[in-house]
Amino acid sequence: MSVFNKFPIYLQQRLFYRGRKFNFDVHSLRLHNGIEGDWECIRHPGGALAVPITSKGKLVLVKQYRFAVGKQLLEFPAGILEPKEEALATIKREIQEETGYRANIWHSLGKFPLAPGYSDEYIYVFLAQDLEKLECPPEQDKEEDIEVVLMTFSEFETAILKGESIDAKSISSFFMTRLFLENIND
């Protein structure tokens, strides 16, 4: 039997916090090797992210303040999935609210767990192309302070390599996009 097929035995689950965007709970487990302990987990509905590319090959990013790290981060537009909402519907709404663009061509690039050491959140990644600037974009969420930034692929890659403040989901999604585009152009 593979070690990957060995699952823990759940002994107890406790909810410590029910929030607006996520919950926090603790699980008492017994691992397959007999060790017992408590594991904390942030329960998150998941998110969707777009890598928008203009007709001139520029990436559309947002710079926004993130309280948890105490500074502005450069990110691709993203949003939390609403209950019973498909990831594509989430990101179509979010890209318009955060950037003022609408995409007419969408490609699903897959999904990945964001921080599996402490959260069950998955990010669904989409490539957004054939962008059009909206004359009257929807209003941004009141708790967001967002600045739209256009960069070339090269400029964004240089920012990553220089260690600029860019979140991990955007870095991962950037490379997923590059691989996708390289494979369809071969």
Wavefront OBJ file of the C-alpha trace (Angstrom):
o trace
v 0.000 0.000 0.000
v 1.324 3.454 -0.933
v 2.037 5.949 1.835
v -0.211 8.362 -0.101
v -3.211 6.114 0.517
v -2.877 6.250 4.303
v -5.350 8.682 5.808
v -5.632 9.809 9.437
v -8.479 8.872 11.744
v -10.556 11.875 12.783
v -11.045 11.934 16.543
v -12.659 15.344 16.987
v -13.329 18.595 15.102
v -13.833 21.980 16.764
v -14.841 25.251 15.122
v -12.991 28.165 16.684
v -14.027 30.999 14.414
v -16.732 31.573 11.803
v -15.877 34.608 9.722
v -17.193 36.536 6.774
v -14.671 35.045 4.324
v -13.417 31.883 6.044
v -13.683 29.633 9.092
v -10.950 28.346 11.389
v -11.199 24.908 12.917
v -9.026 22.415 14.788
v -8.987 18.666 14.180
v -7.740 16.038 16.581
v -6.302 13.223 14.471
v -4.544 9.905 14.784
v -2.047 9.422 11.959
v -1.403 6.030 10.346
v 1.794 5.742 12.422
v -0.189 6.095 15.697
v 0.757 9.683 16.514
v -2.140 11.815 17.783
v -2.319 15.588 17.721
v -4.226 18.707 16.781
v -4.098 20.254 13.305
v -5.485 23.728 12.596
v -7.091 24.595 9.287
v -8.494 27.686 7.629
v -11.624 26.613 5.724
v -11.890 28.780 2.634
v -14.445 28.668 -0.227
v -11.690 29.005 -2.829
v -10.765 31.718 -5.249
v -10.433 32.464 -8.931
v -7.635 34.410 -10.612
v -7.215 35.835 -14.113
v -4.034 36.501 -16.009
v -5.354 39.236 -18.336
v -3.331 40.040 -21.446
v -4.061 43.066 -23.635
v -3.931 42.940 -27.440
v -0.496 44.594 -27.173
v 0.811 41.753 -24.990
v 0.727 43.617 -21.676
v -0.246 41.888 -18.453
v -2.962 43.637 -16.452
v -2.148 43.526 -12.748
v -3.393 45.254 -9.644
v -1.441 46.772 -6.811
v -3.316 46.661 -3.531
v -2.692 46.944 0.185
v -2.714 43.639 2.059
v -3.234 44.002 5.787
v -1.688 40.631 6.758
v 1.719 41.606 5.351
v 1.361 45.347 5.934
v 2.171 46.532 2.426
v 1.014 46.799 -1.162
v 1.421 43.707 -3.319
v 1.445 43.354 -7.064
v -1.115 40.695 -8.049
v -3.278 39.435 -10.840
v -6.991 40.198 -10.317
v -8.653 37.558 -8.171
v -11.656 37.006 -5.962
v -13.297 34.652 -3.516
v -15.898 32.213 -4.828
v -19.408 33.060 -3.699
v -21.612 30.186 -2.472
v -22.672 27.948 -5.396
v -20.789 30.161 -7.877
v -18.590 28.720 -10.604
v -14.978 29.926 -10.638
v -15.321 31.418 -14.129
v -18.321 33.514 -13.038
v -16.319 34.755 -10.048
v -13.342 35.896 -12.088
v -15.460 37.462 -14.840
v -17.030 39.675 -12.170
v -13.748 40.382 -10.369
v -11.731 41.334 -13.450
v -14.305 43.992 -14.303
v -14.493 45.347 -10.739
v -10.742 45.364 -10.134
v -9.354 46.391 -13.531
v -12.174 47.919 -15.577
v -11.584 45.379 -18.372
v -13.788 42.632 -19.773
v -12.287 39.586 -21.482
v -13.988 37.926 -24.431
v -11.737 34.838 -24.568
v -11.166 32.635 -21.511
v -8.934 29.583 -21.036
v -8.968 27.513 -17.871
v -5.377 26.748 -16.842
v -6.206 24.532 -13.861
v -6.196 24.936 -10.122
v -3.764 24.540 -7.235
v -3.878 24.530 -3.427
v -2.707 27.899 -2.147
v -1.287 27.024 1.275
v -2.067 23.364 2.083
v -0.115 23.463 5.334
v -2.895 25.459 6.980
v -5.717 26.081 4.469
v -7.981 24.098 2.142
v -8.206 26.974 -0.353
v -7.806 26.218 -4.059
v -7.141 28.898 -6.674
v -8.684 28.397 -10.125
v -6.512 30.043 -12.786
v -7.772 31.506 -16.055
v -6.088 33.220 -18.982
v -8.159 36.236 -20.055
v -7.654 37.513 -23.617
v -9.320 39.798 -26.145
v -9.731 42.479 -23.483
v -11.880 45.523 -23.874
v -11.798 48.546 -21.583
v -15.227 49.182 -20.068
v -16.692 52.669 -20.400
v -18.512 52.320 -17.068
v -16.780 49.641 -14.984
v -18.560 48.289 -11.895
v -17.678 49.917 -8.605
v -14.779 48.363 -6.682
v -15.437 46.786 -3.308
v -15.372 49.507 -0.662
v -12.658 47.700 1.339
v -10.263 47.541 -1.620
v -7.793 50.238 -2.647
v -6.609 49.082 -6.060
v -4.288 50.587 -8.666
v -4.173 48.976 -12.132
v -0.666 48.301 -13.476
v 0.270 47.220 -17.027
v 3.544 45.309 -17.504
v 5.206 43.268 -20.214
v 5.999 39.610 -19.545
v 9.665 40.567 -19.272
v 9.005 43.390 -16.797
v 6.914 41.111 -14.588
v 9.494 38.326 -14.679
v 12.215 40.838 -13.743
v 10.055 42.046 -10.816
v 9.724 38.432 -9.635
v 13.471 37.806 -9.898
v 14.260 41.053 -8.041
v 12.058 39.907 -5.153
v 9.512 42.685 -5.464
v 6.330 42.350 -3.407
v 4.308 39.904 -5.527
v 2.018 37.262 -4.079
v 2.653 33.543 -4.677
v -0.604 32.879 -6.527
v 0.342 35.500 -9.120
v 3.848 34.125 -9.574
v 2.518 30.574 -9.997
v -0.219 31.702 -12.393
v 2.262 33.706 -14.461
v 4.362 30.600 -15.095
v 1.259 28.472 -15.779
v 0.296 31.067 -18.406
v 3.757 31.101 -19.988
v 3.752 27.312 -20.287
v 0.241 27.323 -21.764
v 1.132 29.980 -24.335
v 4.392 28.245 -25.260
v 2.554 24.949 -25.815
v -0.178 26.417 -28.033
v 2.408 28.313 -30.108
v 4.541 25.201 -30.771
l 1 2 3 4 5 6 7 8 9 10 11 12 13 14 15 16 17 18 19 20 21 22 23 24 25 26 27 28 29 30 31 32 33 34 35 36 37 38 39 40 41 42 43 44 45 46 47 48 49 50 51 52 53 54 55 56 57 58 59 60 61 62 63 64 65 66 67 68 69 70 71 72 73 74 75 76 77 78 79 80 81 82 83 84 85 86 87 88 89 90 91 92 93 94 95 96 97 98 99 100 101 102 103 104 105 106 107 108 109 110 111 112 113 114 115 116 117 118 119 120 121 122 123 124 125 126 127 128 129 130 131 132 133 134 135 136 137 138 139 140 141 142 143 144 145 146 147 148 149 150 151 152 153 154 155 156 157 158 159 160 161 162 163 164 165 166 167 168 169 170 171 172 173 174 175 176 177 178 179 180 181 182 183 184 185 186
